Every structure is written in C-alpha cells, then in structure tokens.
Amino acid sequence: MLMLLDRTTKRLQSIVVAILFAFFMATTMFFSSNQAIAAEEDPQIHARMMRLATVLRCLVCQNQTIADSHAELAADLRNQIIELIHQGKTDDEIMDYMTARYGDFVLYRPPLKTTTVLLWLGPLLLVIAGGWALYRAAEDRQKNAQAVPSLTPEQKRLTDALLTQESSKS
C-alpha cells in the first residue's frame, strides 16, 4: 500500500513538473514574440528601414530610437515603415507620414519651431532656473548669517556668569 502511494505521488509530481514546464515555455514564447524585430528578406529594404528607424523616437521608451527599442510599438512602427517602403514611398514621404500621424515628437531630433521650442529650450531653462534658485538660497543664507543679533550688555553679563559658574563646578 505504501509503495503504491509512493508511485502515485511521484507520477503526480512528474505531471505537475511537465505542466509547469509547458506553461513556462508557452509564456516565454508569447512574451518574446512581442519583442521580435521585423525581419525583411531584402537586405536593401531592411537597411533603408533601419536608416529611417534611427531618426524616429520610440513613443514608449522616449529615449531610444525605434531601431534600438524592443517595445511592441517600436516593432509595429518598423513594420509600418517596411509596408510604406513596399508601397513605393520615398524616405521624405515616410517621414511626413510619421510626423503627420504622431507629431514632431516622433522625430528623434525635432525641428526648431514654435511648437517644439520647449523641447529644445526646456533643459536650458531648467538649468538657468536651478542656478537662480541656488544663488537665491545662498544669498538668503548669507543674509541670515549676518542678521544674528549681538548680545545686549545684560545678556553678555548673564552668559559670562553662567559660564564661570559652570567652570567652577568642574
């Protein structure tokens, strides 16, 4: 009886391990398929797509080009570029299509114009504001250090009396 129970337990363990392994493999394949870079058979089309992808920003990552990103949206944009290339669009037409659809923010280096001036000047304005805040804080600290009032003669006499009283106790 004990031997039968032992065999059943081992079978259940092996079944559970097999199910977990199958689940792990299925989820791994599912999640890794979202990050696959679009494969193009024609090396010239692939090279052209990668050239265009290096000047377009990943809208999910925002600090990577769609050529460098593994986000699902970046893979979709790369596939969209390949589709536009197959439709016979020029590089300028593809860039116009992308900016019309996603705005100037999709460009890794957006043009300097009224709608993108904050993108270009924002970091400079932040550095200037931070420098001004540091200057004001240092100035206020210096004013506060100079503004410490001196002791009145009565306070000085009382302090000296307390200090001499403390030193005589020691």
C-alpha positions as CSV (number, residue, x, y, z in Angstrom):
1,M,0.0,0.0,0.0
2,L,2.8,2.4,0.9
3,M,4.6,1.6,-2.3
4,L,1.5,2.3,-4.4
5,L,1.1,5.7,-2.6
6,D,4.8,6.5,-3.3
7,R,4.4,5.7,-7.1
8,T,1.3,7.8,-7.3
9,T,3.0,10.8,-5.6
10,K,5.9,10.5,-8.0
11,R,3.6,10.4,-11.0
12,L,1.7,13.5,-9.8
13,Q,5.0,15.3,-9.2
14,S,6.2,14.5,-12.7
15,I,2.8,15.6,-14.2
16,V,3.0,18.9,-12.3
17,V,6.5,19.5,-13.4
18,A,5.6,18.7,-17.0
19,I,2.6,21.1,-16.8
20,L,4.7,23.9,-15.3
21,F,7.4,23.4,-17.9
22,A,4.8,23.6,-20.7
23,F,3.3,26.7,-19.2
24,F,6.8,28.3,-18.8
25,M,7.7,27.6,-22.4
26,A,4.3,28.9,-23.7
27,T,4.5,32.1,-21.8
28,T,8.2,32.6,-22.7
29,M,7.4,32.2,-26.4
30,F,4.4,34.6,-26.0
31,F,6.3,37.4,-24.3
32,S,9.4,37.1,-26.5
33,S,7.3,37.3,-29.7
34,N,6.3,40.8,-28.8
35,Q,9.9,41.9,-28.9
36,A,10.8,40.4,-32.2
37,I,12.3,42.8,-34.7
38,A,10.6,42.7,-38.1
39,A,12.6,40.5,-40.4
40,E,12.9,41.6,-44.0
41,E,14.2,39.3,-46.7
42,D,15.6,42.1,-48.9
43,P,18.7,43.5,-47.3
44,Q,18.3,46.8,-49.1
45,I,14.8,47.3,-47.7
46,H,16.0,46.3,-44.3
47,A,18.9,48.7,-44.4
48,R,16.6,51.5,-45.6
49,M,14.1,50.7,-42.8
50,M,16.9,50.8,-40.2
51,R,18.2,54.1,-41.5
52,L,14.7,55.6,-41.1
53,A,14.2,53.9,-37.8
54,T,17.3,55.5,-36.4
55,V,15.8,59.0,-36.7
56,L,12.4,58.2,-35.2
57,R,11.8,58.2,-31.5
58,C,10.2,55.2,-29.7
59,L,7.0,56.7,-28.3
60,V,7.0,54.2,-25.4
61,C,10.7,54.4,-24.4
62,Q,11.1,58.1,-25.4
63,N,14.9,58.0,-25.0
64,Q,15.5,55.4,-27.7
65,T,15.1,55.3,-31.4
66,I,12.7,52.7,-32.8
67,A,15.7,50.9,-34.2
68,D,17.1,50.4,-30.7
69,S,13.8,49.7,-28.9
70,H,12.3,46.3,-28.1
71,A,8.9,47.8,-27.3
72,E,5.9,46.3,-29.2
73,L,5.0,49.8,-30.6
74,A,8.6,50.2,-32.0
75,A,8.2,46.8,-33.7
76,D,4.9,47.9,-35.2
77,L,6.4,51.2,-36.4
78,R,9.3,49.3,-38.0
79,N,6.8,47.0,-39.8
80,Q,4.8,50.1,-40.8
81,I,8.0,51.6,-42.4
82,I,8.5,48.3,-44.3
83,E,4.9,48.4,-45.6
84,L,5.4,52.0,-46.7
85,I,8.6,51.1,-48.5
86,H,6.8,48.3,-50.3
87,Q,4.1,50.8,-51.3
88,G,6.9,52.8,-53.1
89,K,7.0,55.7,-50.7
90,T,10.2,57.8,-50.6
91,D,12.0,58.5,-47.3
92,D,10.6,62.0,-47.2
93,E,7.1,60.7,-47.7
94,I,7.6,58.1,-44.9
95,M,8.9,60.8,-42.5
96,D,6.0,63.1,-43.4
97,Y,3.5,60.2,-42.8
98,M,5.1,59.5,-39.4
99,T,5.1,63.2,-38.3
100,A,1.5,63.7,-39.6
101,R,0.4,60.7,-37.6
102,Y,2.4,61.0,-34.4
103,G,3.5,64.7,-34.4
104,D,7.0,66.2,-34.3
105,F,7.7,64.3,-31.1
106,V,8.2,61.1,-33.1
107,L,11.3,62.6,-34.6
108,Y,14.4,61.9,-32.5
109,R,15.7,65.4,-33.4
110,P,12.5,67.5,-33.9
111,P,12.8,70.7,-35.9
112,L,13.1,74.0,-34.1
113,K,9.7,75.8,-34.5
114,T,7.1,77.4,-32.2
115,T,5.5,74.1,-31.2
116,T,8.8,72.4,-30.3
117,V,10.7,75.3,-28.8
118,L,10.1,74.0,-25.3
119,L,11.7,70.6,-26.3
120,W,14.8,72.5,-27.4
121,L,15.0,75.2,-24.7
122,G,13.4,73.3,-21.8
123,P,16.7,71.8,-20.5
124,L,18.4,75.2,-20.7
125,L,15.6,76.9,-18.9
126,L,15.7,74.3,-16.2
127,V,19.5,74.8,-15.7
128,I,19.0,78.6,-15.5
129,A,16.1,78.2,-13.0
130,G,18.2,75.8,-10.9
131,G,21.2,78.2,-10.9
132,W,19.0,81.1,-9.9
133,A,17.4,79.1,-7.1
134,L,20.8,78.1,-5.8
135,Y,22.0,81.7,-6.0
136,R,18.9,82.9,-4.0
137,A,19.3,80.2,-1.4
138,A,23.0,81.1,-0.9
139,E,22.1,84.8,-0.7
140,D,19.4,84.2,1.9
141,R,21.7,82.0,3.9
142,Q,24.3,84.7,3.9
143,K,21.8,87.4,4.9
144,N,20.5,85.2,7.8
145,A,24.1,84.5,9.0
146,Q,24.8,88.3,9.1
147,A,21.4,89.0,10.7
148,V,22.2,87.2,14.0
149,P,21.8,89.9,16.6
150,S,24.6,90.6,19.0
151,L,24.1,90.2,22.8
152,T,23.0,93.1,24.9
153,P,25.3,94.0,27.7
154,E,22.9,92.4,30.2
155,Q,22.7,89.2,28.2
156,K,26.6,89.1,27.9
157,R,26.9,89.6,31.7
158,L,24.4,86.8,32.4
159,T,26.2,84.5,29.9
160,D,29.6,85.1,31.5
161,A,28.2,84.5,34.9
162,L,26.7,81.2,33.8
163,L,29.9,80.1,32.1
164,T,32.1,80.9,35.1
165,Q,29.6,79.2,37.4
166,E,29.8,76.0,35.2
167,S,33.6,76.1,35.1
168,S,33.9,76.4,38.8
169,K,31.7,73.3,39.3
170,S,34.1,71.2,37.1
